[in-house]
Amino acid sequence: MPNLALLLMNIAMLTKFNVFLLSFFLVCTIVTAQSKTANDHQLLYGDELNAYGRYSINNHNLKLISSAVHFGFTFTGKECQVYASINDPSGHNYLQYELDGVYQKRIKVNGGTVQPITLTANDNGGTHTVWIYKATEAQTGPIYIQKITGAHLHALQPGNAPLIEFIGNSITCGAAADTSEVPCGTGAYHDHHNAYYAYGPRVARALGTNYILSSVSGIGVYRNWNSDGPTMPEVYEKTDLTYDSTQQWNFAKYTPAVVSIALGTNDISRGDGVKKRLPFDSAQFTSHYIQFVQLVKSKYPNAQIALLSSPMMHGADRELLQNCLNAVKKGVDALYPAAKPVAVFFFEPMQAGGCSGHPSVEDHGKMAEQLLPFFKKLL
């Protein structure tokens, strides 16, 4: 019996030792896996990305809202995957991207599923830099970025360069500009959007500045293209630039050095020819515009305000808008005598080459060339 008791005691001790060894092995395995993950990030969730522009975070997904809102990351190897989705199961939207500093193309994001988009580099080795942009405006609907997969992933920050905010209408959005894939008169309105090649982002890239776009197609200062509202002053404070939204934009996120405002084309326009429209009221336009600049200055007290005309306007309409902008400048400067004087820029008129009277991608390049000396001086 004593030998049996000794045998049972030895078995118990061996069992405890084996349990200890198993626990130790599991802990080492977990620590090793965590260490590997720390050194080789193979997954970035949407809320780990550093977006620039109007966006929000929804259940760890990055919700891209405004035109040209963008984020960047690096990866190593041949390819990486971007998992994107939209709300409308039967709809579509567009992203576009740069790879290693070279613009690539627009990417169609279809509804109905979380779509893995593979981005492929030209070589199998090395580290590659990607910047992804929303090609369309807020009114097209958001694009959700669930995650990025790849090797050695690292989220990027846009940097500390000065910031320009571009406020405007469809022209500022880059709407109806790109006919390279879908001809004018066919497809959906946003099939022709190309925010990356709009004049604002072009100017910012040429000057090495950061930028955000707060723009809505058809919108005006006191009335829109074919409606009385909601106008830009009514949606500007909303995160997704829509009147019915309950989410207020956090203006503390950014501090622009310059706020560029290009409005007036839609206020002066003759409308759609269907809805009854009163003649343009220059006094009402000027008053509302001054009030809107006051709203912008309440968000960014130290920003330089710049007012842009429209290259799409000719003759008497062009002269009318220029006179109104000069009146706005005079009114704002009188209200803020200690601030930087409002700067005004008048585009040279052009015959638009895009869809429905809008500038084409090439036209936006010409607009950016005109604007470069103006913004360079302001900065």
C-alpha positions as CSV (number, residue, x, y, z in Angstrom):
1,M,0.0,0.0,0.0
2,P,2.8,2.5,0.8
3,N,4.2,1.9,-2.7
4,L,0.8,2.5,-4.3
5,A,0.4,5.8,-2.3
6,L,3.9,6.9,-3.5
7,L,3.0,6.0,-7.1
8,L,-0.2,8.1,-7.0
9,M,1.7,11.0,-5.5
10,N,4.2,10.9,-8.3
11,I,1.5,10.8,-11.0
12,A,-0.2,13.8,-9.4
13,M,3.0,15.7,-9.4
14,L,3.7,14.9,-13.0
15,T,0.2,15.9,-14.0
16,K,0.7,19.3,-12.3
17,F,4.0,19.7,-14.0
18,N,2.5,18.9,-17.4
19,V,-0.3,21.4,-16.9
20,F,2.3,24.0,-16.0
21,L,4.3,23.2,-19.1
22,L,1.2,23.5,-21.3
23,S,0.2,26.8,-19.8
24,F,3.8,28.1,-20.2
25,F,3.7,27.0,-23.9
26,L,0.4,28.7,-24.5
27,V,1.6,32.0,-22.9
28,C,4.8,32.0,-25.0
29,T,2.7,31.3,-28.2
30,I,0.4,34.2,-27.5
31,V,3.2,36.6,-26.6
32,T,5.1,35.6,-29.8
33,A,2.0,36.1,-31.9
34,Q,1.4,39.5,-30.3
35,S,5.0,40.5,-30.9
36,K,4.8,39.4,-34.5
37,T,1.6,41.4,-35.0
38,A,3.2,44.5,-33.4
39,N,6.1,44.2,-35.9
40,D,4.0,43.2,-38.9
41,H,0.6,44.8,-39.0
42,Q,-1.5,42.8,-41.4
43,L,-4.8,44.6,-40.6
44,L,-5.9,48.2,-40.2
45,Y,-9.5,48.8,-39.2
46,G,-11.3,51.9,-40.5
47,D,-11.1,53.7,-37.2
48,E,-7.3,53.3,-37.2
49,L,-7.0,55.4,-40.4
50,N,-6.3,59.1,-40.3
51,A,-8.9,60.7,-42.7
52,Y,-8.6,64.3,-43.8
53,G,-11.9,66.0,-44.8
54,R,-15.4,65.5,-43.6
55,Y,-15.8,62.0,-42.1
56,S,-17.1,60.1,-39.1
57,I,-16.5,56.8,-37.4
58,N,-19.4,54.2,-37.3
59,N,-18.9,50.9,-35.5
60,H,-15.1,51.0,-36.2
61,N,-15.8,51.8,-39.9
62,L,-14.4,55.0,-41.5
63,K,-17.3,56.9,-43.1
64,L,-16.0,59.0,-45.9
65,I,-18.4,61.9,-46.6
66,S,-17.1,64.9,-48.4
67,S,-15.5,65.3,-51.9
68,A,-11.8,64.3,-51.9
69,V,-11.8,63.3,-48.2
70,H,-8.7,61.1,-48.1
71,F,-6.5,58.9,-46.0
72,G,-3.1,57.2,-46.5
73,F,-1.2,54.1,-45.5
74,T,1.9,52.1,-46.5
75,F,2.3,48.4,-47.1
76,T,5.1,46.1,-48.3
77,G,5.0,43.5,-51.0
78,K,3.0,43.1,-54.2
79,E,-0.5,44.0,-53.1
80,C,-3.0,45.1,-50.4
81,Q,-6.8,45.0,-50.1
82,V,-9.2,47.8,-49.2
83,Y,-12.6,46.6,-47.9
84,A,-15.2,49.2,-48.9
85,S,-19.0,49.4,-48.9
86,I,-22.0,51.8,-49.4
87,N,-25.5,52.0,-48.0
88,D,-27.5,51.5,-51.2
89,P,-27.5,47.8,-52.1
90,S,-28.4,48.5,-55.7
91,G,-26.2,51.7,-56.1
92,H,-22.6,52.5,-56.6
93,N,-20.0,55.1,-55.7
94,Y,-16.4,55.9,-56.5
95,L,-13.0,56.0,-54.8
96,Q,-9.7,57.0,-56.5
97,Y,-6.2,56.5,-55.4
98,E,-2.5,57.4,-55.7
99,L,0.2,54.7,-55.5
100,D,3.8,55.8,-54.7
101,G,2.9,59.4,-55.6
102,V,1.3,58.6,-59.0
103,Y,-2.4,58.9,-59.6
104,Q,-3.9,55.6,-60.7
105,K,-7.7,55.6,-61.5
106,R,-11.2,55.7,-60.1
107,I,-12.5,52.6,-58.4
108,K,-16.2,51.7,-58.6
109,V,-17.7,50.5,-55.2
110,N,-20.9,48.5,-55.8
111,G,-23.6,48.1,-53.2
112,G,-24.8,44.9,-51.6
113,T,-21.6,43.7,-49.9
114,V,-18.3,44.7,-48.3
115,Q,-16.2,44.8,-51.4
116,P,-12.5,43.9,-51.3
117,I,-10.5,46.1,-53.6
118,T,-7.0,44.8,-54.5
119,L,-4.3,47.5,-55.1
120,T,-1.3,46.0,-56.9
121,A,2.2,47.5,-57.0
122,N,4.7,47.2,-59.9
123,D,7.2,45.2,-57.9
124,N,7.0,42.5,-55.2
125,G,9.3,44.1,-52.7
126,G,9.8,47.4,-50.9
127,T,7.4,49.7,-49.2
128,H,4.6,51.4,-51.1
129,T,2.5,54.5,-50.2
130,V,-1.2,54.7,-51.0
131,W,-3.5,57.7,-50.7
132,I,-7.2,57.0,-51.2
133,Y,-9.8,59.7,-52.1
134,K,-13.5,59.9,-52.3
135,A,-14.2,60.9,-55.9
136,T,-17.8,62.0,-55.2
137,E,-19.6,64.6,-53.1
138,A,-21.5,64.2,-49.8
139,Q,-24.9,64.1,-51.6
140,T,-23.9,61.0,-53.5
141,G,-23.8,59.1,-50.1
142,P,-20.9,58.0,-47.9
143,I,-18.4,55.2,-48.6
144,Y,-17.5,53.0,-45.6
145,I,-13.9,51.7,-45.2
146,Q,-14.1,48.6,-43.0
147,K,-10.5,47.6,-43.0
148,I,-7.2,47.3,-45.0
149,T,-5.3,44.1,-45.2
150,G,-1.7,43.6,-46.3
151,A,1.9,43.3,-45.0
152,H,3.6,45.8,-42.7
153,L,0.6,48.2,-42.8
154,H,1.1,51.7,-41.3
155,A,-1.5,54.5,-41.3
156,L,-0.2,57.9,-42.4
157,Q,-0.9,61.4,-41.3
158,P,-1.3,64.2,-43.9
159,G,1.4,66.3,-42.3
160,N,1.6,69.8,-40.8
161,A,1.5,71.9,-44.0
162,P,-0.9,74.9,-44.1
163,L,-4.6,74.0,-44.9
164,I,-6.9,75.4,-47.4
165,E,-10.7,74.8,-47.2
166,F,-12.5,75.1,-50.5
167,I,-16.2,75.9,-50.1
168,G,-18.3,75.8,-53.2
169,N,-20.8,74.2,-55.6
170,S,-20.6,71.4,-58.2
171,I,-17.5,73.1,-59.8
172,T,-15.6,72.8,-56.5
173,C,-16.8,69.2,-56.2
174,G,-15.3,68.3,-59.6
175,A,-18.8,67.2,-60.7
176,A,-19.5,66.5,-64.4
177,A,-15.8,66.8,-65.2
178,D,-14.7,63.2,-66.0
179,T,-16.0,61.6,-69.2
180,S,-13.2,59.1,-69.6
181,E,-15.4,56.1,-68.6
182,V,-19.0,57.3,-68.9
183,P,-20.0,59.7,-71.7
184,C,-22.0,62.8,-71.0
185,G,-25.8,62.1,-71.1
186,T,-25.4,58.6,-69.9
187,G,-25.1,56.9,-66.5
188,A,-25.7,58.6,-63.1
189,Y,-24.7,62.1,-62.2
190,H,-21.9,61.0,-60.0
191,D,-20.4,58.8,-62.8
192,H,-18.7,61.9,-64.0
193,H,-17.3,63.1,-60.6
194,N,-13.6,63.5,-60.2
195,A,-12.8,65.4,-57.0
196,Y,-9.0,64.5,-57.1
197,Y,-8.7,66.6,-60.3
198,A,-10.9,69.5,-59.2
199,Y,-9.2,72.9,-59.1
200,G,-8.9,73.0,-55.3
201,P,-7.0,69.7,-54.8
202,R,-4.8,70.6,-57.8
203,V,-3.9,74.0,-56.3
204,A,-3.2,72.4,-52.9
205,R,-0.9,69.7,-54.4
206,A,1.0,72.2,-56.4
207,L,1.6,74.4,-53.3
208,G,2.3,71.5,-51.0
209,T,-0.6,72.3,-48.7
210,N,-3.4,70.2,-47.1
211,Y,-7.0,70.7,-48.2
212,I,-10.6,69.9,-47.5
213,L,-13.6,70.4,-49.7
214,S,-17.0,71.5,-48.3
215,S,-19.0,71.6,-51.5
216,V,-22.5,70.7,-52.8
217,S,-23.8,70.5,-56.4
218,G,-26.4,73.1,-57.3
219,I,-26.0,75.0,-54.0
220,G,-26.0,78.8,-53.6
221,V,-25.8,81.5,-51.0
222,Y,-29.5,82.6,-50.8
223,R,-31.0,80.2,-53.3
224,N,-30.0,77.1,-55.2
225,W,-30.0,76.2,-58.9
226,N,-33.6,75.1,-59.0
227,S,-34.8,75.5,-55.4
228,D,-35.0,78.0,-52.6
229,G,-32.8,75.8,-50.3
230,P,-31.3,74.5,-48.3
231,T,-28.5,76.8,-49.1
232,M,-24.8,76.5,-48.1
233,P,-25.3,78.7,-45.0
234,E,-28.0,76.2,-43.9
235,V,-25.9,73.0,-44.4
236,Y,-22.3,74.1,-43.7
237,E,-22.4,73.3,-40.0
238,K,-23.8,69.8,-40.6
239,T,-21.2,66.9,-40.9
240,D,-22.7,65.5,-44.1
241,L,-23.7,68.9,-45.5
242,T,-27.4,68.1,-45.5
243,Y,-30.1,70.1,-43.8
244,D,-31.9,67.2,-42.1
245,S,-28.8,65.8,-40.5
246,T,-28.6,65.8,-36.7
247,Q,-24.8,65.5,-36.5
248,Q,-22.9,68.8,-36.2
249,W,-19.5,69.1,-37.7
250,N,-16.6,69.6,-35.3
251,F,-14.8,72.6,-36.6
252,A,-12.1,72.2,-34.0
253,K,-10.7,69.3,-36.1
254,Y,-8.9,71.7,-38.5
255,T,-7.6,75.2,-38.6
256,P,-7.4,76.5,-42.2
257,A,-4.9,79.2,-43.1
258,V,-7.2,80.1,-46.0
259,V,-10.9,79.6,-46.6
260,S,-11.8,79.8,-50.3
261,I,-15.5,80.4,-51.1
262,A,-16.8,80.0,-54.7
263,L,-20.5,80.6,-54.7
264,G,-22.9,82.6,-56.8
265,T,-23.2,80.6,-60.0
266,N,-26.4,78.9,-58.9
267,D,-27.9,82.1,-57.3
268,I,-27.6,83.9,-60.6
269,S,-28.6,81.0,-62.9
270,R,-31.9,80.9,-64.6
271,G,-32.8,77.6,-63.0
272,D,-34.1,74.5,-64.6
273,G,-36.8,76.2,-66.7
274,V,-39.5,74.4,-64.9
275,K,-39.7,75.7,-61.4
276,K,-40.8,79.4,-61.3
277,R,-37.9,81.6,-60.4
278,L,-37.8,85.3,-59.5
279,P,-35.1,87.6,-60.9
280,F,-31.8,87.6,-59.2
281,D,-31.7,89.9,-56.1
282,S,-28.2,91.3,-55.7
283,A,-29.0,93.0,-52.4
284,Q,-30.3,89.7,-50.9
285,F,-27.4,87.8,-52.3
286,T,-24.8,90.3,-50.9
287,S,-26.5,90.3,-47.5
288,H,-26.6,86.5,-47.2
289,Y,-23.0,86.2,-48.4
290,I,-21.7,88.6,-45.8
291,Q,-23.6,86.7,-43.1
292,F,-22.1,83.4,-44.4
293,V,-18.6,84.8,-44.2
294,Q,-19.3,85.9,-40.7
295,L,-20.4,82.3,-39.9
296,V,-17.1,81.0,-41.4
297,K,-15.1,83.6,-39.4
298,S,-16.8,82.5,-36.2
299,K,-15.4,79.0,-36.9
300,Y,-11.9,80.1,-38.1
301,P,-11.2,83.6,-36.7
302,N,-7.7,83.9,-38.0
303,A,-8.2,82.4,-41.5
304,Q,-7.7,84.4,-44.6
305,I,-11.0,84.6,-46.5
306,A,-10.8,84.4,-50.3
307,L,-13.8,84.9,-52.6
308,L,-13.7,83.3,-56.1
309,S,-15.9,84.1,-59.1
310,S,-17.0,81.6,-61.7
311,P,-15.3,80.8,-65.0
312,M,-18.6,79.5,-66.3
313,M,-20.2,83.0,-66.3
314,H,-20.0,85.4,-69.2
315,G,-21.0,88.9,-70.2
316,A,-23.5,90.7,-67.9
317,D,-23.8,87.8,-65.5
318,R,-20.0,87.7,-65.0
319,E,-19.9,91.4,-64.3
320,L,-22.9,91.1,-61.9
321,L,-21.2,88.4,-59.9
322,Q,-17.9,90.4,-59.7
323,N,-19.7,93.5,-58.5
324,C,-21.5,91.5,-55.8
325,L,-18.2,89.9,-54.6
326,N,-16.6,93.3,-54.4
327,A,-19.6,94.5,-52.3
328,V,-19.2,91.4,-50.0
329,K,-15.5,92.2,-49.6
330,K,-16.3,95.8,-48.7
331,G,-19.0,94.7,-46.2
332,V,-16.8,92.1,-44.5
333,D,-13.7,94.3,-44.3
334,A,-15.8,97.0,-42.6
335,L,-17.1,94.5,-40.0
336,Y,-13.5,93.2,-39.3
337,P,-11.2,96.2,-39.6
338,A,-8.4,94.5,-37.7
339,A,-8.5,91.2,-39.7
340,K,-6.8,90.4,-42.9
341,P,-8.7,92.0,-45.8
342,V,-10.9,89.7,-47.8
343,A,-9.1,88.6,-51.0
344,V,-11.1,88.4,-54.3
345,F,-10.2,86.5,-57.5
346,F,-12.0,86.7,-60.8
347,F,-11.6,83.8,-63.2
348,E,-11.1,84.3,-66.9
349,P,-14.3,83.1,-68.7
350,M,-14.1,79.7,-70.4
351,Q,-16.2,77.5,-72.6
352,A,-16.8,74.4,-70.4
353,G,-15.7,71.1,-71.9
354,G,-17.4,68.8,-69.2
355,C,-21.0,67.7,-69.0
356,S,-24.0,70.0,-68.7
357,G,-22.0,73.2,-68.8
358,H,-19.4,72.2,-66.2
359,P,-15.6,72.4,-66.4
360,S,-13.8,69.2,-67.7
361,V,-10.8,67.7,-66.0
362,E,-8.7,69.7,-68.4
363,D,-10.6,72.9,-67.6
364,H,-9.9,72.4,-63.9
365,G,-6.2,72.2,-64.7
366,K,-6.5,75.6,-66.4
367,M,-8.4,77.0,-63.5
368,A,-5.7,75.8,-61.1
369,E,-3.0,77.5,-63.2
370,Q,-4.9,80.8,-62.9
371,L,-5.3,80.4,-59.1
372,L,-1.8,79.3,-58.2
373,P,-0.2,82.8,-58.0
374,F,-3.2,84.1,-56.1
375,F,-3.1,81.4,-53.4
376,K,0.7,81.4,-53.2
377,K,0.6,85.1,-52.3
378,L,-2.1,84.4,-49.6
379,L,0.0,81.7,-48.0
